[in-house]
C-alpha cells in the first residue's frame, strides 16, 4: 500500500486517494478543549448560571464536531472548519468574559 504525506504530515492519502485520519485533528482537539473546559469550570465556580454553561458546552461540542467533519471530507469544505473554529473561539472568549464580569460584579458589591 502506497502512502503519500502532504503539508508536513497533516494529510495522508492511501493508494485509493482516500484520506487516512492523522494525529493533526487529535492535536488540535487537545489544544483548545482542555482550555475551554477549564474556563467553563472557572465561570461556573464564579457563579455563572447553569443555562449559560450548557449553551457554552453545546457550542463547544458543535464547533469541534463541525471542524472534525470538515477536516474528514475529501474536498474539505472550508465553511465547516471555519464554523467550528469560530464556535470554539467564541466559547473561549465568552467564558473568559463571563469570568471577568462575574469577578468585577462581586468586587464592586
N, C-alpha and C positions, 0 to 999 in steps of 0.2 A: 504494500500500500504506500503510495507516494503522498507525502505531506509537505506543503509549502508554507512558510511563515512570511507574513507581511506586517508592516508597521511595528517592528520590533517585538513580534510575538503576540500582538493583540488579536490577530486574525489568523486562524489556521484553517486551510482548506484541505479536504482529503481528495482522493482521486476522482470522485464523482462531482466535485465542485461544491459540495455541501459543507456548511460551516460546522466545525467542531468547537464546542464551548471551551473557552480558555479561562485562565485564572483572573483575567482582567476584570470581568464582571464581579467576581467574588471580592477582589481587592477594593473596588470602588464601593461595594456594599460595606466592607469593613472600615472604610474611612468615614463615611457620613452617618451611618445608622447608630453606632455607639454614641457619637457626639449628640445626635438628635435625641436619643433616649435619655442621655444624661441631662440635657437641657429640659426635657419634658419632666423628668423627675424633680429637678430643682424648681421648675414652675409649679408643680403640684405641691411640693414642700413649702413653697412661698404662699400658697393659698389659692391657686388658680382653680376655677370651678371645673368639676368633672366633665361637663359638657364640652368645654373648650379643649380639654385634654383628649377626649375622644375624637374631636374634629381634627386635632393635630395628628393623632395616631392614624386615623383613616387617611389623611392627606399624605402622610409619610409612606404608608403601605401602598397607596395608589401610585404615588410617584416612583417608588422603587420597582413596582410591577410594570409600570408603563416603560420605564427605562430598560428594564430587563427584556421586555417583549420587543422593544425597538432594536436592541442590540442583537437579538437572536435571529432577526429576519435576514434573509439573504441579500435583499436590496437595501436594507437598513433605512427605513423611513425616518428621517431626521425629526419629524414632528413629535413622535412618541418619546424619543430620547430627550428632546428639549423640554417637553411637558414634564417628564419625570424629574429632570434636573431642576426645573423651576419650582415644582412642588416640594422637592427635598429642601432646596434653599429657603423657600418660604417657611417651612416648618422650623428650620434653624433660626431664621430671623425673627419669626413671631414668638418662638419660645424665649429667645433672649430678650426680646422687647417686653414680654409679659413678666419675666423675672425682674427686669429693671423697673417697670411701672409698679409692680407689687411692692418692691423694696422702697421706692420713693413714697408710695402712699402710706406705708407703715411707719416710715421715719418722720413724715410730716404730721402724722396724727398724734 
